[in-house]
Amino acid sequence: MKSWPSCVVFFCLAGAGYAVQAAEVSADAARLIATVDAMDVQHHWPAGEHVDWQTGVPDGKPEPAEGKHTHCSAFVAAAAKGLGVYILRPPEHGQILLANAQYDWLESAGAGRGWRSLTDGAQAQLAANRGELVVATYRNHRDNKPGHIAIVRPSGKPLRDIIQEGPQITQAGGSNYTSTSLKHGFAGHPAAWAHQEVRYYAHAVTWATGLPSPRR
């Protein structure tokens, strides 16, 4: 196999719509992530407890199924709702196995609600940096086991890091992170990263009067 100089590889990537350095984080992206960060995911949507899906606060209700339940999909749904964007959420679907259902919904019905599919993590990072709401989603191969979903976080990380570890994300899950790499956040689902089974979707955010201000 012919080996291409790194400068040629980077030139080809740039010609395909990528840049060696991720695009600057726009003002809209900064506003979006401030809204998401104000949800304080590290102290809400705790694994193993039943929560109010919109606030992430434990409500004391028993879980209706066995296992240590996590709330990645509820957190994404709550964030999207706060930004004026629809993604499958309660009451249209319960919190159990919601991430798998969101994956299927995005694939089949998302385009009709303003979502568009992205090709990879580099495109996802660029879209997030422009101020779009971007999600990374993985469907478990088994219908009775949970998948995973997270918000792609605006970040200036370079392309080489995106290739090695994926874009930055904010997530609830077995562990909640304000900021981590996709590879780390999805580690509980080895096929997601190793087999490149993560799918990315983006939705424009309209900063209209009436959208909630970030919580302080």
Buried (B, 14 or more C-beta within 10 A) or exposed (E): EEEEEEEEEBEEBEEEEBEEEBBEBBEBBEBBBEBBBBBEBBEBBBBEBBBBBBBBEBEEEEEEEEEEBBBBBBBBBBBBBBBBBBBBBBEEBEBBBBBBBBBBBBBEEBEEEBBBEBEBBBBBBBBBBBBBBBBBBBBBEEEEEBBBBBBBBBBEBEBEBBEEBBBBBBBBBBBBBBBBBBBBBBBBBEEBBEEEBBBBBBBBBEEEEEEEEBEE
